[in-house]
Amino acid sequence: MNNNFTKKNFYRTIVELLLLSSFLFLAHPASADSTASMVVLQTFGEDHSNGLNYKVMVKAKSGNRYFVWYYYALGISKGSTVIITFDNWGDWKTITNPANGKEQKINKVLKVN
């Protein structure tokens, strides 16, 4: 009887470990978002031509320049630094003004040639 009790405990432990490991695998994100700091080259204020409210031009460390549109004012000024958050696929997610902590979802990005 003692041998049967040990086998039951062994199998029960294996099942519990399998369930726990599958839960931990699902709870762990594949990878985290990434960020980059960029310098604001120009602010345009409200821009309704695209149905979006605010527009700025930023410059990445690579030298590439981008127009970025977002809904609500962030208090960004020319020459300031903003933080851009990218998702796992490299899509632009948010723009943050680190000077005041304000953040907005990015609605559109266009690379300047």
Secondary structure, 3 states (H helix, E strand, C coil): CHHHHHHHHHHHHHHHHHHHHHHHHHHCCCCCCEEEEEEEEEEEEECCCCCCCEEEEEECCCCCEEEEEECCCCCCCCCCEEEEEECCCCCEEEEEECCCCEEEEEEEEEEEC
